Amino acid sequence: MASNIVMPKYIHDDVLDCDRETEKPPEALFIGLGWDEDATTQRKHYRRFYPDELENVKEVLAIASPFQTYEIKRG
């Protein structure tokens, strides 16, 4: 399984004298959080996005829920 947090990688652009991000992870799988002013700031990162609750994702939790659950009936 791949990592749930991916840090960005940068190269220095000599023409504009700034750091440019390379090898961005796919936007369908990761959400970008934070920002970097340059390559040394290290605030920006990407987190894996799951479209369902983590209790329902088999990659994250092998069992349905690690918590005690009870059926609640009204009436």
VOBA-1610 file (N, C-alpha, C; in pm, whole numbers, padded with zeros to 5 digits, always signed):
BEGIN
Met+00084-00117+00000Met+00000+00000+00000Met+00089+00124+00000Ala+00049+00223-00077Ala+00125+00347-00085Ala+00102+00432+00039Ser+00184+00529+00056Ser+00174+00617+00172Ser+00049+00704+00164Asn-00008+00738+00278Asn-00126+00825+00282Asn-00088+00972+00278Ile+00037+01004+00307Ile+00086+01142+00300Ile+00205+01146+00206Val+00201+01238+00110Val+00308+01254+00013Val+00358+01398+00022Met+00488+01413+00036Met+00549+01545+00039Met+00586+01586-00103Pro+00572+01714-00139Pro+00607+01758-00275Pro+00757+01760-00298Lys+00793+01748-00426Lys+00934+01753-00466Lys+00952+01878-00553Tyr+01065+01943-00540Tyr+01090+02068-00610Tyr+01219+02062-00690Ile+01221+02142-00798Ile+01344+02169-00872Ile+01357+02321-00882His+01479+02368-00891His+01502+02513-00900His+01498+02556-01046Asp+01416+02657-01075Asp+01406+02715-01209Asp+01501+02833-01215Asp+01609+02820-01293Asp+01710+02925-01300Asp+01661+03048-01374Val+01570+03030-01469Val+01521+03143-01548Val+01438+03237-01460Leu+01345+03184-01383Leu+01260+03266-01296Leu+01315+03278-01155Asp+01422+03207-01124Asp+01485+03208-00992Asp+01384+03173-00883Cys+01315+03059-00902Cys+01218+03012-00803Cys+01218+02859-00803Asp+01153+02801-00703Asp+01140+02656-00695Asp+01007+02614-00757Arg+01011+02511-00843Arg+00889+02460-00907Arg+00863+02318-00860Glu+00736+02289-00834Glu+00699+02155-00789Glu+00696+02060-00907Thr+00749+01939-00886Thr+00748+01836-00990Thr+00685+01709-00933Glu+00646+01620-01019Glu+00591+01489-00983Glu+00474+01501-00884Lys+00374+01581-00920Lys+00256+01592-00834Lys+00178+01461-00838Pro+00122+01419-00724Pro+00040+01297-00724Pro-00093+01324-00796Pro-00163+01220-00842Pro-00289+01240-00914Pro-00394+01307-00826Glu-00465+01406-00883Glu-00566+01480-00807Glu-00687+01395-00771Ala-00709+01286-00842Ala-00822+01198-00811Ala-00798+01117-00684Leu-00670+01103-00643Leu-00637+01022-00526Leu-00589+01103-00407Phe-00538+01225-00430Phe-00478+01303-00322Phe-00534+01445-00319Ile-00539+01503-00200Ile-00582+01641-00179Ile-00461+01720-00133Gly-00434+01832-00199Gly-00323+01918-00160Gly-00361+02005-00041Leu-00277+02008+00061Leu-00301+02089+00180Leu-00179+02175+00210Gly-00201+02296+00256Gly-00092+02386+00291Gly-00031+02452+00170Trp+00078+02525+00191Trp+00149+02590+00083Trp+00296+02603+00123Asp+00379+02615+00022Asp+00521+02634+00043Asp+00564+02763-00027Glu+00640+02845+00044Glu+00695+02966-00017Glu+00817+02930-00102Asp+00890+02830-00059Asp+01003+02777-00135Asp+01023+02631-00095Ala+01127+02568-00144Ala+01148+02425-00119Ala+01184+02395+00026Thr+01225+02494+00103Thr+01267+02470+00241Thr+01155+02488+00343Thr+01041+02541+00303Thr+00931+02568+00398Thr+00871+02440+00453Gln+00843+02343+00369Gln+00790+02210+00405Gln+00658+02215+00481Arg+00565+02301+00438Arg+00431+02304+00494Arg+00331+02231+00404Lys+00356+02233+00276Lys+00262+02172+00181Lys+00279+02020+00181His+00167+01949+00173His+00171+01804+00159His+00040+01760+00094Tyr+00038+01636+00055Tyr-00080+01578-00008Tyr-00128+01462+00078Arg-00259+01454+00099Arg-00317+01343+00175Arg-00409+01262+00084Arg-00406+01131+00105Arg-00490+01042+00025Arg-00637+01069+00055Phe-00717+01071-00049Phe-00860+01096-00037Phe-00936+00965-00050Tyr-01025+00939+00044Tyr-01113+00822+00038Tyr-01256+00872+00025Pro-01332+00827-00075Pro-01467+00878-00097Pro-01571+00823+00002Asp-01533+00733+00090Asp-01626+00672+00184Asp-01568+00685+00325Glu-01649+00650+00426Glu-01599+00651+00563Glu-01484+00551+00575Leu-01386+00583+00658Leu-01269+00496+00669Leu-01304+00359+00725Glu-01414+00349+00801Glu-01456+00219+00852Glu-01498+00125+00740Asn-01540+00182+00626Asn-01585+00101+00512Asn-01475+00071+00411Val-01358+00129+00428Val-01247+00108+00334Val-01159-00005+00387Lys-01152-00115+00314Lys-01078-00234+00359Lys-00927-00210+00366Glu-00873-00116+00285Glu-00729-00086+00290Glu-00690-00025+00424Val-00781+00051+00484Val-00750+00122+00607Val-00780+00035+00729Leu-00901-00020+00735Leu-00942-00105+00848Leu-00986-00241+00796Ala-00924-00344+00845Ala-00959-00479+00800Ala-01095-00523+00852Ile-01133-00475+00971Ile-01264-00508+01027Ile-01357-00389+01006Ala-01485-00411+01018Ala-01583-00306+00989Ala-01565-00185+01080Ser-01551-00206+01210Ser-01532-00096+01303Ser-01458-00146+01426Pro-01356-00074+01471Pro-01285-00117+01591Pro-01357-00075+01719Phe-01469-00007+01706Phe-01544+00043+01821Phe-01664-00046+01850Gln-01713-00041+01972Gln-01834-00115+02005Gln-01954-00044+01943Thr-02038-00122+01877Thr-02156-00063+01813Thr-02281-00135+01864Tyr-02388-00060+01872Tyr-02516-00114+01920Tyr-02627-00068+01828Glu-02723-00154+01805Glu-02843-00118+01729Glu-02935-00037+01819Ile-02980+00075+01772Ile-03070+00160+01850Ile-03206+00159+01781Lys-03310+00127+01858Lys-03446+00124+01804Lys-03528+00232+01870Arg-03606+00301+01792Arg-03695+00403+01847Arg-03835+00346+01861Gly-03902+00396+01958Gly-04043+00358+01965Gly-04077+00285+02084
//
